[in-house]
């Protein structure tokens, strides 16, 4: 039997002579590598970089909140900054101008994703839309998403589900992800067995996708992810999701005749099965492809949507004057109607400003999903080597005092009469990214956030004393 890494380490520590040889070799290799990097840096004119330690790089300068740490470092080293996190070169973007360079001017070079451990295990070897490598499959999957799942017409067709789930949201505001689960699977998460497994699995997946994997930064230490149990957690969660998706897909195949024309009460899964059966895009869509794409619909519409709603409500509760303005607009347009319709929301100009301001202060992903350069390229006067990971700090950009007056304050009025939008054309407001890798579900996400979930809560808080409102939600 081959010795385990721990046994080898123990033997190494016991043999001091051998240990000194290894440490000497390691020191000389590190010194040589550092000299080569300095030579390359001077020759290539790499972006500014904080001082780093051998092997670990700049990890020692990062805290628990990465977007805060990146923002603090960028104030000293600039809006385009190169960090070395283990063996991974990481470019941090903290200004609207540099974000435009990455997501528009050099979009094709940076349209790729780093191959992260969690995405490989949980997202069916990155067969979803968010983490799929840029290429023919990604283009196909995105086309299916944009034309078949999340077109304006389809988003409107899901209106009945969003309105149906409003009362449920009011009663259980902390479980606001259910609207999107029903849109994804065509059923409420409590219809099957009365147990809310969807929300729990969603939170677990989001935690694992954001978890620190040693192997992603130190390939030679990948085995430590096994020892810590991280790989086991990822595989266990992946298996649970796989079983759940298999059961739901089989139920739909049994109960639904997907040869018939799609009616308005079918969800994302029915649409994906229809695309697969009809082979509309002359490309075979596998069952794993469907699961991976469905996972994006599931995650994008649960955790991120619920987070935005919670932050918006928190900011309104902290700002009584803003809350009163929003309530007044809701009452004026809705009148004595029992329920708010999506048509009503289109008339609520101040309410739209509230949504924009909530997304500005609290983007669903403070750091947009990482990108990776496929080739070496030039950004302004700096050379960006190939295989450099790129993180765009949307949180820092959207709180940049150069771009925003009183940047850290919740002031919806700043958007009155403003043409700035979050669709990816205005780089001072990029909660959903921009370019080839922008979120294809923007219109659906905003429809969910803007629906009764928020307007109804605003109305309830205004109609009832706070304590009664809280009781009515439980």
C-alpha positions as a Markdown table, in Angstrom:
| # | Residue | x | y | z |
|---|---|---|---|---|
| 1 | Unk | 0.0 | 0.0 | 0.0 |
| 2 | Unk | 1.3 | 3.4 | -0.9 |
| 3 | Unk | 2.1 | 5.7 | 2.1 |
| 4 | Unk | -0.5 | 8.4 | 2.7 |
| 5 | Unk | 0.5 | 12.1 | 2.5 |
| 6 | Unk | 0.5 | 12.3 | 6.3 |
| 7 | Unk | 2.8 | 9.4 | 6.7 |
| 8 | Unk | 5.2 | 10.9 | 4.1 |
| 9 | Unk | 5.1 | 14.2 | 6.0 |
| 10 | Unk | 5.9 | 12.4 | 9.3 |
| 11 | Unk | 8.9 | 10.6 | 7.8 |
| 12 | Unk | 10.1 | 13.9 | 6.3 |
| 13 | Unk | 10.0 | 15.6 | 9.7 |
| 14 | Unk | 11.9 | 12.7 | 11.4 |
| 15 | Unk | 14.7 | 12.8 | 8.9 |
| 16 | Unk | 16.3 | 16.2 | 9.6 |
| 17 | Unk | 19.0 | 15.9 | 7.0 |
| 18 | Unk | 16.6 | 15.1 | 4.2 |
| 19 | Unk | 14.3 | 17.9 | 5.5 |
| 20 | Unk | 17.2 | 20.5 | 5.2 |
| 21 | Unk | 17.8 | 19.3 | 1.6 |
| 22 | Unk | 14.2 | 19.7 | 0.6 |
| 23 | Unk | 13.9 | 23.1 | 2.3 |
| 24 | Unk | 17.0 | 24.3 | 0.5 |
| 25 | Unk | 15.7 | 23.2 | -2.8 |
| 26 | Unk | 12.4 | 24.8 | -2.1 |
| 27 | Unk | 14.1 | 28.1 | -1.1 |
| 28 | Unk | 16.2 | 28.2 | -4.2 |
| 29 | Unk | 13.3 | 27.3 | -6.4 |
| 30 | Unk | 11.2 | 30.0 | -4.8 |
| 31 | Unk | 14.0 | 32.6 | -5.1 |
| 32 | Unk | 14.5 | 31.7 | -8.8 |
| 33 | Unk | 10.8 | 31.8 | -9.5 |
| 34 | Unk | 10.6 | 35.2 | -7.8 |
| 35 | Unk | 13.4 | 36.6 | -9.9 |
| 36 | Unk | 11.9 | 35.3 | -13.1 |
| 37 | Unk | 8.5 | 36.8 | -12.2 |
| 38 | Unk | 10.2 | 40.2 | -11.4 |
| 39 | Unk | 12.0 | 40.0 | -14.8 |
| 40 | Unk | 8.8 | 39.2 | -16.6 |
| 41 | Unk | 6.9 | 41.9 | -14.6 |
| 42 | Unk | 9.4 | 44.6 | -15.7 |
| 43 | Unk | 9.4 | 43.3 | -19.3 |
| 44 | Unk | 5.6 | 42.9 | -19.6 |
| 45 | Unk | 4.6 | 45.8 | -17.3 |
| 46 | Unk | 2.1 | 43.9 | -15.2 |
| 47 | Unk | -0.6 | 45.8 | -13.2 |
| 48 | Unk | 0.4 | 47.1 | -9.7 |
| 49 | Unk | 0.6 | 44.3 | -7.1 |
| 50 | Unk | 0.9 | 44.4 | -3.3 |
| 51 | Unk | 4.0 | 42.7 | -1.7 |
| 52 | Unk | 3.5 | 39.0 | -1.4 |
| 53 | Unk | 5.0 | 36.1 | 0.6 |
| 54 | Unk | 6.6 | 33.1 | -1.0 |
| 55 | Unk | 4.1 | 30.3 | -1.8 |
| 56 | Unk | 1.0 | 31.8 | -0.2 |
| 57 | Unk | 1.2 | 35.1 | -2.2 |
| 58 | Unk | -1.3 | 37.7 | -1.1 |
| 59 | Unk | -3.6 | 35.5 | 0.9 |
| 60 | Unk | -2.3 | 37.0 | 4.2 |
| 61 | Unk | -3.8 | 40.4 | 3.2 |
| 62 | Unk | -7.4 | 39.1 | 2.7 |
| 63 | Unk | -10.2 | 39.0 | 5.3 |
| 64 | Unk | -13.5 | 37.1 | 5.6 |
| 65 | Unk | -15.3 | 39.6 | 3.3 |
| 66 | Unk | -13.3 | 39.5 | 0.1 |
| 67 | Unk | -15.0 | 42.4 | -1.6 |
| 68 | Unk | -14.1 | 44.6 | 1.4 |
| 69 | Unk | -10.5 | 43.4 | 1.3 |
| 70 | Unk | -10.2 | 43.9 | -2.5 |
| 71 | Unk | -11.7 | 47.4 | -2.2 |
| 72 | Unk | -9.3 | 48.4 | 0.6 |
| 73 | Unk | -6.3 | 47.1 | -1.4 |
| 74 | Unk | -7.5 | 48.8 | -4.6 |
| 75 | Unk | -7.5 | 52.2 | -2.8 |
| 76 | Unk | -3.8 | 51.9 | -2.5 |
| 77 | Unk | -2.8 | 50.0 | -5.6 |
| 78 | Unk | -5.4 | 51.2 | -8.1 |
| 79 | Unk | -8.6 | 50.0 | -9.9 |
| 80 | Unk | -6.7 | 47.3 | -11.8 |
| 81 | Unk | -4.6 | 45.3 | -9.4 |
| 82 | Unk | -2.8 | 41.9 | -9.7 |
| 83 | Unk | -2.8 | 39.6 | -6.8 |
| 84 | Unk | -1.1 | 36.2 | -6.4 |
| 85 | Unk | -3.3 | 33.8 | -4.5 |
| 86 | Unk | -1.2 | 30.7 | -4.1 |
| 87 | Unk | -0.3 | 29.6 | -7.7 |
| 88 | Unk | -3.2 | 31.6 | -9.2 |
| 89 | Unk | -2.7 | 35.1 | -10.7 |
| 90 | Unk | -5.8 | 37.1 | -9.9 |
| 91 | Unk | -6.8 | 40.4 | -11.5 |
| 92 | Unk | -9.1 | 42.6 | -9.4 |
| 93 | Unk | -11.2 | 45.3 | -11.1 |
| 94 | Unk | -12.6 | 48.1 | -9.0 |
| 95 | Unk | -13.7 | 50.8 | -11.3 |
| 96 | Unk | -16.4 | 51.3 | -14.0 |
| 97 | Unk | -13.7 | 52.2 | -16.6 |
| 98 | Unk | -11.8 | 49.0 | -16.1 |
| 99 | Unk | -14.9 | 47.0 | -15.9 |
| 100 | Unk | -15.8 | 48.3 | -19.4 |
| 101 | Unk | -12.4 | 47.2 | -20.6 |
| 102 | Unk | -12.9 | 43.6 | -19.3 |
| 103 | Unk | -16.6 | 43.1 | -20.2 |
| 104 | Unk | -16.9 | 45.1 | -23.4 |
| 105 | Unk | -13.6 | 46.1 | -25.1 |
| 106 | Unk | -11.9 | 42.7 | -24.3 |
| 107 | Unk | -15.0 | 40.7 | -23.7 |
| 108 | Unk | -14.0 | 37.7 | -25.9 |
| 109 | Unk | -10.6 | 37.3 | -24.2 |
| 110 | Unk | -12.2 | 37.3 | -20.8 |
| 111 | Unk | -15.3 | 35.2 | -21.6 |
| 112 | Unk | -13.8 | 32.0 | -20.1 |
| 113 | Unk | -14.3 | 30.7 | -16.6 |
| 114 | Unk | -11.6 | 29.2 | -14.3 |
| 115 | Unk | -12.2 | 25.4 | -13.7 |
| 116 | Unk | -13.1 | 25.4 | -10.0 |
| 117 | Unk | -13.6 | 22.3 | -8.0 |
| 118 | Unk | -17.1 | 23.0 | -6.7 |
| 119 | Unk | -18.4 | 23.9 | -10.2 |
| 120 | Unk | -16.9 | 20.7 | -11.7 |
| 121 | Unk | -18.6 | 18.4 | -9.0 |
| 122 | Unk | -21.9 | 20.1 | -8.4 |
| 123 | Unk | -22.7 | 21.5 | -11.9 |
| 124 | Unk | -22.2 | 18.4 | -13.9 |
| 125 | Unk | -18.7 | 19.2 | -15.0 |
| 126 | Unk | -19.7 | 22.8 | -15.7 |
| 127 | Unk | -22.5 | 22.0 | -18.1 |
| 128 | Unk | -24.6 | 24.9 | -16.8 |
| 129 | Unk | -24.6 | 28.4 | -18.2 |
| 130 | Unk | -22.8 | 30.3 | -15.5 |
| 131 | Unk | -19.6 | 28.2 | -15.3 |
| 132 | Unk | -19.6 | 26.5 | -18.7 |
| 133 | Unk | -16.3 | 27.0 | -20.7 |
| 134 | Unk | -16.8 | 29.5 | -23.5 |
| 135 | Unk | -17.5 | 27.6 | -26.7 |
| 136 | Unk | -20.2 | 26.0 | -28.8 |
| 137 | Unk | -21.9 | 24.3 | -25.9 |
| 138 | Unk | -22.1 | 27.6 | -23.9 |
| 139 | Unk | -23.5 | 29.4 | -26.9 |
| 140 | Unk | -26.1 | 26.7 | -27.4 |
| 141 | Unk | -27.1 | 26.7 | -23.7 |
| 142 | Unk | -27.3 | 30.5 | -23.6 |
| 143 | Unk | -29.4 | 30.5 | -26.7 |
| 144 | Unk | -31.8 | 28.0 | -25.2 |
| 145 | Unk | -32.0 | 30.2 | -22.1 |
| 146 | Unk | -32.5 | 33.5 | -23.9 |
| 147 | Unk | -34.9 | 32.3 | -26.6 |
| 148 | Unk | -36.8 | 29.4 | -25.0 |
| 149 | Unk | -36.7 | 30.0 | -21.2 |
| 150 | Unk | -36.3 | 33.7 | -20.4 |
| 151 | Unk | -37.5 | 35.6 | -23.4 |
| 152 | Unk | -39.9 | 38.5 | -22.7 |
| 153 | Unk | -42.8 | 36.4 | -23.8 |
| 154 | Unk | -41.9 | 33.5 | -21.5 |
| 155 | Unk | -41.2 | 35.8 | -18.5 |
| 156 | Unk | -44.7 | 37.2 | -19.0 |
| 157 | Unk | -46.2 | 33.7 | -19.2 |
| 158 | Unk | -44.8 | 32.9 | -15.7 |
| 159 | Unk | -46.8 | 35.8 | -14.3 |
| 160 | Unk | -49.6 | 33.5 | -13.0 |
| 161 | Unk | -47.0 | 31.7 | -10.9 |
| 162 | Unk | -45.6 | 34.8 | -9.4 |
| 163 | Unk | -49.0 | 36.1 | -8.5 |
| 164 | Unk | -50.1 | 32.8 | -7.1 |
| 165 | Unk | -47.2 | 32.6 | -4.8 |
| 166 | Unk | -47.6 | 36.1 | -3.4 |
| 167 | Unk | -49.8 | 35.2 | -0.4 |
| 168 | Unk | -47.4 | 32.4 | 0.4 |
| 169 | Unk | -44.5 | 34.9 | 0.4 |
| 170 | Unk | -46.3 | 37.2 | 2.7 |
| 171 | Unk | -46.9 | 34.4 | 5.2 |
| 172 | Unk | -43.3 | 33.1 | 5.0 |
| 173 | Unk | -41.1 | 35.9 | 3.8 |
| 174 | Unk | -37.9 | 34.1 | 4.7 |
| 175 | Unk | -38.8 | 31.4 | 2.2 |
| 176 | Unk | -39.2 | 33.7 | -0.8 |
| 177 | Unk | -37.3 | 31.4 | -3.1 |
| 178 | Unk | -40.5 | 29.3 | -3.7 |
| 179 | Unk | -41.7 | 31.4 | -6.6 |
| 180 | Unk | -38.7 | 30.4 | -8.6 |
| 181 | Unk | -38.8 | 26.8 | -7.6 |
| 182 | Unk | -42.3 | 26.6 | -8.9 |
| 183 | Unk | -41.3 | 28.3 | -12.2 |
| 184 | Unk | -38.4 | 25.9 | -12.5 |
| 185 | Unk | -40.2 | 22.7 | -11.8 |
| 186 | Unk | -43.8 | 23.6 | -12.4 |
| 187 | Unk | -44.9 | 22.8 | -8.9 |
| 188 | Unk | -44.6 | 24.2 | -5.4 |
| 189 | Unk | -41.7 | 22.8 | -3.3 |
| 190 | Unk | -44.2 | 21.6 | -0.7 |
| 191 | Unk | -46.5 | 19.8 | -3.1 |
| 192 | Unk | -44.4 | 16.6 | -3.2 |
| 193 | Unk | -43.7 | 15.6 | 0.3 |
| 194 | Unk | -44.4 | 18.6 | 2.5 |
| 195 | Unk | -40.6 | 19.1 | 3.2 |
| 196 | Unk | -38.8 | 22.2 | 2.0 |
| 197 | Unk | -35.7 | 20.5 | 0.7 |
| 198 | Unk | -35.3 | 23.0 | -2.2 |
| 199 | Unk | -34.3 | 25.9 | 0.0 |
| 200 | Unk | -31.9 | 23.9 | 2.1 |
| 201 | Unk | -30.2 | 22.4 | -1.0 |
| 202 | Unk | -30.0 | 25.8 | -2.6 |
| 203 | Unk | -28.3 | 27.3 | 0.4 |
| 204 | Unk | -25.8 | 24.4 | 0.6 |
| 205 | Unk | -24.9 | 24.7 | -3.0 |
| 206 | Unk | -24.4 | 28.5 | -2.7 |
| 207 | Unk | -22.1 | 27.9 | 0.3 |
| 208 | Unk | -20.1 | 25.2 | -1.5 |
| 209 | Unk | -19.7 | 27.3 | -4.7 |
| 210 | Unk | -18.3 | 30.1 | -2.5 |
| 211 | Unk | -16.2 | 27.8 | -0.3 |
| 212 | Unk | -12.4 | 28.0 | -0.2 |
| 213 | Unk | -10.9 | 25.0 | -2.1 |
| 214 | Unk | -7.2 | 24.7 | -1.5 |
| 215 | Unk | -6.8 | 22.8 | -4.7 |
| 216 | Unk | -8.1 | 25.7 | -6.7 |
| 217 | Unk | -5.1 | 27.8 | -5.6 |
| 218 | Unk | -2.5 | 25.2 | -4.7 |
| 219 | Unk | -2.9 | 22.3 | -7.2 |
| 220 | Unk | -0.1 | 20.4 | -5.4 |
| 221 | Unk | -2.2 | 20.4 | -2.2 |
| 222 | Unk | -5.5 | 19.3 | -3.8 |
| 223 | Unk | -5.5 | 16.2 | -1.6 |
| 224 | Unk | -6.1 | 18.4 | 1.4 |
| 225 | Unk | -9.7 | 19.1 | 0.1 |
| 226 | Unk | -10.2 | 15.4 | 0.6 |
| 227 | Unk | -8.8 | 15.3 | 4.1 |
| 228 | Unk | -10.9 | 18.3 | 5.2 |
| 229 | Unk | -14.1 | 16.6 | 4.0 |
| 230 | Unk | -14.9 | 19.4 | 1.4 |
| 231 | Unk | -14.9 | 17.0 | -1.5 |
| 232 | Unk | -17.2 | 14.6 | 0.4 |
| 233 | Unk | -19.6 | 17.5 | 1.1 |
| 234 | Unk | -19.7 | 18.5 | -2.5 |
| 235 | Unk | -20.3 | 15.0 | -3.8 |
| 236 | Unk | -23.0 | 14.3 | -1.2 |
| 237 | Unk | -24.8 | 17.5 | -2.1 |
| 238 | Unk | -24.4 | 16.7 | -5.8 |
| 239 | Unk | -25.9 | 13.2 | -5.3 |
| 240 | Unk | -28.9 | 14.6 | -3.4 |
| 241 | Unk | -29.6 | 17.1 | -6.2 |
| 242 | Unk | -29.2 | 14.5 | -8.8 |
| 243 | Unk | -31.7 | 12.2 | -7.2 |
| 244 | Unk | -34.1 | 15.1 | -6.7 |
| 245 | Unk | -33.8 | 16.2 | -10.4 |
| 246 | Unk | -34.1 | 12.6 | -11.7 |
| 247 | Unk | -37.3 | 12.1 | -9.7 |
| 248 | Unk | -38.9 | 15.4 | -10.9 |
| 249 | Unk | -37.8 | 14.9 | -14.5 |
| 250 | Unk | -39.3 | 11.3 | -14.5 |
| 251 | Unk | -42.5 | 12.6 | -13.1 |
| 252 | Unk | -42.8 | 15.2 | -15.8 |
| 253 | Unk | -42.0 | 12.7 | -18.5 |
| 254 | Unk | -44.7 | 10.4 | -17.1 |
| 255 | Unk | -47.4 | 13.0 | -16.6 |
| 256 | Unk | -46.8 | 15.5 | -19.5 |
| 257 | Unk | -47.1 | 14.9 | -23.2 |
| 258 | Unk | -44.3 | 17.1 | -24.4 |
| 259 | Unk | -45.4 | 16.5 | -28.0 |
| 260 | Unk | -48.3 | 18.8 | -27.5 |
| 261 | Unk | -48.0 | 22.6 | -27.8 |
| 262 | Unk | -46.8 | 24.2 | -24.6 |
| 263 | Unk | -49.5 | 26.0 | -22.6 |
| 264 | Unk | -48.8 | 28.9 | -20.3 |
| 265 | Unk | -48.7 | 26.9 | -17.1 |
| 266 | Unk | -45.6 | 25.0 | -17.9 |
| 267 | Unk | -42.3 | 25.7 | -16.2 |
| 268 | Unk | -38.6 | 25.8 | -17.2 |
| 269 | Unk | -38.4 | 22.0 | -17.0 |
| 270 | Unk | -41.2 | 21.4 | -19.4 |
| 271 | Unk | -39.6 | 23.9 | -21.8 |
| 272 | Unk | -36.3 | 22.2 | -21.6 |
| 273 | Unk | -37.8 | 18.8 | -22.2 |
| 274 | Unk | -39.7 | 20.2 | -25.2 |
| 275 | Unk | -36.4 | 21.6 | -26.6 |
| 276 | Unk | -34.8 | 18.2 | -26.1 |
| 277 | Unk | -37.6 | 16.3 | -27.7 |
| 278 | Unk | -38.1 | 18.6 | -30.7 |
| 279 | Unk | -34.3 | 19.0 | -31.2 |
| 280 | Unk | -35.1 | 22.5 | -32.3 |
| 281 | Unk | -31.5 | 23.6 | -32.3 |
| 282 | Unk | -30.1 | 20.6 | -34.2 |
| 283 | Unk | -28.1 | 19.6 | -31.2 |
| 284 | Unk | -28.5 | 16.7 | -28.8 |
| 285 | Unk | -29.4 | 18.0 | -25.3 |
| 286 | Unk | -28.5 | 15.3 | -22.7 |
| 287 | Unk | -30.3 | 14.8 | -19.4 |
| 288 | Unk | -27.3 | 16.1 | -17.5 |
| 289 | Unk | -27.4 | 19.3 | -19.7 |
| 290 | Unk | -31.0 | 19.8 | -18.6 |
| 291 | Unk | -30.1 | 19.3 | -14.9 |
| 292 | Unk | -27.2 | 21.7 | -15.1 |
| 293 | Unk | -29.3 | 24.4 | -16.9 |
| 294 | Unk | -32.1 | 23.8 | -14.5 |
| 295 | Unk | -29.6 | 24.2 | -11.6 |
| 296 | Unk | -28.8 | 27.8 | -12.8 |
| 297 | Unk | -32.5 | 28.6 | -13.0 |
| 298 | Unk | -32.9 | 27.2 | -9.5 |
| 299 | Unk | -29.9 | 29.0 | -7.9 |
| 300 | Unk | -30.3 | 32.2 | -9.8 |
| 301 | Unk | -33.9 | 32.5 | -8.8 |
| 302 | Unk | -33.7 | 31.5 | -5.1 |
| 303 | Unk | -30.8 | 32.6 | -3.0 |
| 304 | Unk | -29.9 | 35.7 | -5.0 |
| 305 | Unk | -33.5 | 36.9 | -5.4 |
| 306 | Unk | -34.3 | 36.3 | -1.7 |
| 307 | Unk | -31.1 | 38.2 | -0.7 |
| 308 | Unk | -32.1 | 41.3 | -2.9 |
| 309 | Unk | -35.6 | 41.3 | -1.4 |
| 310 | Unk | -34.3 | 41.1 | 2.2 |
| 311 | Unk | -31.8 | 43.9 | 1.6 |
| 312 | Unk | -34.4 | 46.1 | 0.0 |
| 313 | Unk | -36.8 | 45.6 | 2.9 |
| 314 | Unk | -34.1 | 46.2 | 5.5 |
| 315 | Unk | -33.1 | 49.5 | 3.8 |
| 316 | Unk | -36.8 | 50.6 | 3.7 |
| 317 | Unk | -37.3 | 49.8 | 7.3 |
| 318 | Unk | -34.2 | 51.8 | 8.2 |
| 319 | Unk | -35.5 | 54.8 | 6.1 |
| 320 | Unk | -39.0 | 55.8 | 7.3 |
| 321 | Unk | -39.3 | 58.7 | 4.8 |
| 322 | Unk | -38.4 | 56.5 | 1.9 |
| 323 | Unk | -40.8 | 53.8 | 3.1 |
| 324 | Unk | -43.6 | 56.4 | 3.3 |
| 325 | Unk | -42.9 | 57.6 | -0.3 |
| 326 | Unk | -43.0 | 54.0 | -1.5 |
| 327 | Unk | -46.2 | 53.2 | 0.4 |
| 328 | Unk | -47.9 | 56.4 | -0.9 |
| 329 | Unk | -47.1 | 55.4 | -4.5 |
| 330 | Unk | -48.4 | 51.8 | -4.0 |
| 331 | Unk | -51.6 | 53.1 | -2.5 |
| 332 | Unk | -52.1 | 55.7 | -5.2 |
| 333 | Unk | -51.7 | 53.2 | -8.0 |
| 334 | Unk | -53.2 | 50.1 | -6.5 |
| 335 | Unk | -56.0 | 51.9 | -4.7 |
| 336 | Unk | -58.5 | 49.5 | -2.9 |
| 337 | Unk | -57.5 | 46.4 | -4.9 |
| 338 | Unk | -56.7 | 43.4 | -2.8 |
| 339 | Unk | -53.7 | 42.3 | -4.9 |
| 340 | Unk | -51.0 | 44.1 | -6.8 |
| 341 | Unk | -50.7 | 43.2 | -10.5 |
| 342 | Unk | -47.5 | 43.4 | -12.5 |
| 343 | Unk | -49.3 | 46.0 | -14.7 |
| 344 | Unk | -49.5 | 48.2 | -11.6 |
| 345 | Unk | -45.7 | 47.9 | -11.0 |
| 346 | Unk | -45.0 | 49.3 | -14.4 |
| 347 | Unk | -46.5 | 52.6 | -13.3 |
| 348 | Unk | -44.5 | 52.8 | -10.1 |
| 349 | Unk | -41.6 | 55.0 | -11.0 |
| 350 | Unk | -40.4 | 55.6 | -7.4 |
| 351 | Unk | -40.6 | 51.9 | -6.7 |
| 352 | Unk | -38.3 | 51.1 | -9.6 |
| 353 | Unk | -35.8 | 53.6 | -8.1 |
| 354 | Unk | -36.0 | 51.7 | -4.8 |
| 355 | Unk | -35.2 | 48.4 | -6.6 |
| 356 | Unk | -32.2 | 50.0 | -8.5 |
| 357 | Unk | -30.9 | 51.6 | -5.3 |
| 358 | Unk | -31.2 | 48.2 | -3.4 |
| 359 | Unk | -29.2 | 46.5 | -6.2 |
| 360 | Unk | -26.6 | 49.3 | -6.2 |
| 361 | Unk | -25.9 | 49.0 | -2.5 |
| 362 | Unk | -26.3 | 45.3 | -2.2 |
| 363 | Unk | -25.6 | 43.4 | -5.5 |
| 364 | Unk | -26.6 | 39.7 | -5.3 |
| 365 | Unk | -22.9 | 38.8 | -6.0 |
| 366 | Unk | -20.6 | 41.5 | -4.6 |
| 367 | Unk | -17.8 | 39.9 | -6.7 |
| 368 | Unk | -19.1 | 38.8 | -10.1 |
| 369 | Unk | -18.5 | 35.2 | -11.1 |
| 370 | Unk | -14.8 | 34.9 | -11.9 |
| 371 | Unk | -13.5 | 35.1 | -15.5 |
| 372 | Unk | -10.2 | 33.9 | -17.0 |
| 373 | Unk | -8.1 | 35.3 | -19.9 |
| 374 | Unk | -7.7 | 32.8 | -22.7 |
| 375 | Unk | -4.7 | 34.6 | -24.2 |
| 376 | Unk | -2.3 | 37.3 | -23.1 |
| 377 | Unk | -3.8 | 40.8 | -23.8 |
| 378 | Unk | -3.2 | 44.5 | -23.2 |
| 379 | Unk | -5.4 | 46.5 | -20.9 |
| 380 | Unk | -4.4 | 50.2 | -21.1 |
| 381 | Unk | -0.7 | 50.1 | -20.5 |
| 382 | Unk | -0.7 | 46.8 | -18.7 |
| 383 | Unk | 0.0 | 43.3 | -20.0 |
| 384 | Unk | -2.4 | 40.6 | -18.7 |
| 385 | Unk | -1.0 | 37.1 | -19.1 |
| 386 | Unk | -3.0 | 34.2 | -20.3 |
| 387 | Unk | -4.8 | 32.1 | -17.6 |
| 388 | Unk | -5.2 | 35.1 | -15.3 |
| 389 | Unk | -8.4 | 35.0 | -13.2 |
| 390 | Unk | -10.4 | 38.1 | -13.1 |
| 391 | Unk | -12.8 | 39.3 | -10.4 |
| 392 | Unk | -14.9 | 42.4 | -10.9 |
| 393 | Unk | -15.8 | 44.0 | -7.6 |
| 394 | Unk | -19.3 | 45.2 | -8.4 |
| 395 | Unk | -19.9 | 46.1 | -4.8 |
| 396 | Unk | -16.9 | 48.5 | -4.8 |
| 397 | Unk | -17.8 | 50.0 | -8.2 |
| 398 | Unk | -21.4 | 50.7 | -7.1 |
| 399 | Unk | -20.2 | 52.4 | -4.0 |
| 400 | Unk | -17.5 | 54.4 | -5.7 |
| 401 | Unk | -17.7 | 58.0 | -4.3 |
| 402 | Unk | -16.3 | 59.3 | -7.6 |
| 403 | Unk | -19.4 | 57.9 | -9.4 |
| 404 | Unk | -22.0 | 58.3 | -6.7 |
| 405 | Unk | -22.9 | 61.1 | -4.3 |
| 406 | Unk | -23.2 | 59.9 | -0.8 |
| 407 | Unk | -22.3 | 56.5 | -2.1 |
| 408 | Unk | -22.9 | 54.5 | 1.1 |
| 409 | Unk | -26.4 | 55.9 | 1.7 |
| 410 | Unk | -29.7 | 54.5 | 0.5 |
| 411 | Unk | -31.1 | 57.3 | -1.6 |
| 412 | Unk | -33.6 | 56.0 | -4.3 |
| 413 | Unk | -34.1 | 59.6 | -5.5 |
| 414 | Unk | -30.7 | 59.5 | -7.2 |
| 415 | Unk | -32.3 | 57.5 | -10.0 |
| 416 | Unk | -35.3 | 59.8 | -10.6 |
| 417 | Unk | -34.8 | 61.1 | -14.2 |
| 418 | Unk | -31.7 | 59.0 | -14.6 |
| 419 | Unk | -31.1 | 56.8 | -17.6 |
| 420 | Unk | -28.7 | 54.5 | -15.7 |
| 421 | Unk | -29.9 | 50.9 | -15.8 |
| 422 | Unk | -28.6 | 47.5 | -14.7 |
| 423 | Unk | -28.9 | 45.8 | -18.1 |
| 424 | Unk | -25.1 | 45.9 | -18.7 |
| 425 | Unk | -24.7 | 49.1 | -20.7 |
| 426 | Unk | -23.9 | 51.3 | -17.7 |
| 427 | Unk | -20.7 | 50.1 | -16.1 |
| 428 | Unk | -21.2 | 52.0 | -12.9 |
| 429 | Unk | -24.2 | 49.7 | -12.2 |
| 430 | Unk | -23.4 | 46.1 | -13.0 |
| 431 | Unk | -25.1 | 43.7 | -10.5 |
| 432 | Unk | -25.8 | 41.3 | -13.3 |
| 433 | Unk | -22.6 | 41.7 | -15.3 |
| 434 | Unk | -22.3 | 42.6 | -18.9 |
| 435 | Unk | -21.2 | 41.2 | -22.3 |
| 436 | Unk | -21.0 | 37.6 | -23.3 |
| 437 | Unk | -21.1 | 36.4 | -19.7 |
| 438 | Unk | -23.9 | 38.7 | -18.4 |
| 439 | Unk | -26.8 | 37.1 | -16.5 |
| 440 | Unk | -29.4 | 35.9 | -19.1 |
| 441 | Unk | -32.1 | 36.0 | -16.4 |
| 442 | Unk | -32.2 | 39.7 | -15.6 |
| 443 | Unk | -35.7 | 40.3 | -16.7 |
| 444 | Unk | -37.1 | 37.3 | -14.8 |
| 445 | Unk | -35.1 | 38.2 | -11.7 |
| 446 | Unk | -36.4 | 41.7 | -11.7 |
| 447 | Unk | -39.9 | 40.6 | -12.3 |
| 448 | Unk | -39.7 | 38.3 | -9.2 |
| 449 | Unk | -38.1 | 41.0 | -7.0 |
| 450 | Unk | -40.6 | 43.7 | -8.2 |
| 451 | Unk | -43.7 | 41.7 | -7.9 |
| 452 | Unk | -46.0 | 41.4 | -4.9 |
| 453 | Unk | -43.1 | 40.1 | -2.8 |
| 454 | Unk | -41.9 | 43.7 | -2.2 |
| 455 | Unk | -44.9 | 45.9 | -3.0 |
| 456 | Unk | -47.3 | 43.7 | -0.9 |
| 457 | Unk | -44.9 | 43.9 | 2.0 |
| 458 | Unk | -44.7 | 47.7 | 1.7 |
| 459 | Unk | -48.5 | 47.8 | 1.6 |
| 460 | Unk | -48.9 | 45.5 | 4.6 |
| 461 | Unk | -46.4 | 47.4 | 6.8 |
| 462 | Unk | -48.3 | 50.6 | 6.0 |
| 463 | Unk | -51.8 | 49.2 | 6.6 |
| 464 | Unk | -51.0 | 47.3 | 9.8 |
| 465 | Unk | -49.0 | 48.1 | 12.9 |
| 466 | Unk | -45.6 | 46.5 | 12.7 |
| 467 | Unk | -46.3 | 43.8 | 15.3 |
| 468 | Unk | -49.5 | 42.8 | 13.5 |
| 469 | Unk | -47.7 | 42.7 | 10.2 |
| 470 | Unk | -45.1 | 40.4 | 11.6 |
| 471 | Unk | -47.8 | 38.0 | 13.0 |
| 472 | Unk | -49.5 | 38.0 | 9.6 |
| 473 | Unk | -46.4 | 36.7 | 8.0 |
| 474 | Unk | -46.1 | 33.6 | 10.2 |
